[in-house]
Amino acid sequence: PLMMPIQGLMMSTVLINRNNFLFSLFMVVAGVGSTIFVGYLFGLIANDNLFSKENNSQVSARINPALTDLVGALATGSVGAIALIRKDIAGALPGVAISISLVPPLCVCGLMFSVGDLDAGGGALMLFITNFLCIMVMGIITMYAYRVHRLSRREGARYTVTAFLVCIIALGLIAVPLAFTSLRLGDEADAKECLEEFVGKY
């Protein structure tokens, strides 16, 4: 539910197609809301131990987004954009890449909200926003590199540049908490290693 609308956002931004942009944006918002809602419902009926952040590595890996997640999302955005432009690349490739980076965080967000863990749910939502913005930014850059904007019949470079700058600024703002999370996770890993080394000696 997210791959085609997001690719539509990329394309409509580059081609300056306002109607398609608004429609794609609506579909993205609807897809995000429905995915979180399904995760929330599943959390209400499932056993809490199945998806607790202490027992489930898939959940714990998505509630503390770091800068490494941002780098991976940039690569995903490039793959999705190139596959949309080039017909010799299988269409399933960007679908899998985007689904892996977008759908699981939204599901985790819904699950965490269902048990009242707003901090963990917010972390998963932050991961989704990071991935989404990275995919958009790299998609726009890649499409410009392939000169897709020349297919547009409208003169509106300022519109595309503005949209691109908004994504970049938002990405920069999100990178700040991601950097703090990376530092915190690094400190925790060092402390754990020191503790294990100390216990091993005695």
C-alpha positions, 0 to 999 in steps of 0.5 A, spaced: 500 500 500 505 504 500 510 503 494 506 505 488 504 512 492 511 514 494 513 513 487 508 517 485 510 522 490 517 522 487 514 522 480 509 528 481 514 532 484 519 532 479 514 532 473 510 538 477 504 534 477 499 537 483 493 533 482 497 526 482 502 529 488 496 530 492 492 524 490 499 520 492 500 524 498 493 522 500 494 514 499 500 515 503 497 518 509 491 512 508 496 507 507 500 509 514 494 510 518 491 503 516 498 499 517 498 502 524 491 501 525 492 494 523 498 493 528 494 496 533 488 491 533 493 485 532 496 488 539 489 488 542 488 481 541 495 478 541 499 475 547 503 481 549 509 476 550 509 475 542 511 482 541 514 485 547 521 489 546 524 485 551 523 478 548 522 480 540 528 482 537 524 485 531 520 489 535 527 492 539 530 493 533 525 498 530 524 502 536 531 506 537 532 508 530 540 511 529 544 514 523 545 507 520 538 507 519 538 513 515 544 511 511 540 504 509 534 508 507 538 513 502 540 507 499 533 504 498 530 510 495 535 510 490 534 503 488 526 504 488 527 510 483 532 507 479 527 501 478 521 506 477 525 509 471 528 503 468 524 497 465 530 492 465 529 492 473 524 487 476 518 491 479 519 487 485 525 489 487 523 496 489 517 493 492 521 489 497 526 494 499 521 499 501 516 494 504 522 492 509 524 499 511 517 502 511 511 497 513 515 493 519 516 500 523 509 502 522 506 495 525 511 496 531 508 503 532 501 500 532 503 494 537 507 499 542 501 504 542 496 498 543 500 496 550 501 504 552 508 504 550 508 511 547 516 512 547 517 505 543 511 507 538 514 514 537 521 511 536 518 506 531 514 512 527 521 516 527 524 510 524 518 510 518 519 518 517 526 517 517 526 512 511 520 515 508 524 522 507 530 518 505 526 515 500 523 521 497 530 525 497 534 520 494 528 518 489 528 526 487 535 526 486 535 520 482 530 522 477 533 528 476 540 525 474 536 521 469 533 527 467 526 525 468 524 532 469 525 534 462 518 530 460 514 535 464 510 540 460 510 545 465 516 550 467 516 549 475 523 548 477 522 552 483 516 548 485 521 542 485 527 545 488 522 547 494 519 540 495 526 538 495 529 543 500 523 541 505 525 534 505 532 536 506 531 540 512 526 535 515 531 530 514 536 534 517 532 535 523 530 528 524 538 526 524 539 530 530 535 525 535 538 519 531 545 522 532 543 522 540 540 515 539 547 512 536 551 515 541 546 512 547 546 505 543 554 506 543 555 508 550 550 502 552 554 497 548 561 499 551 558 499 558 555 492 556 562 489 554 566 492 560 561 489 564 561 482 561 569 483 561 569 484 568 564 478 570 568 474 566 574 475 570 571 473 576 
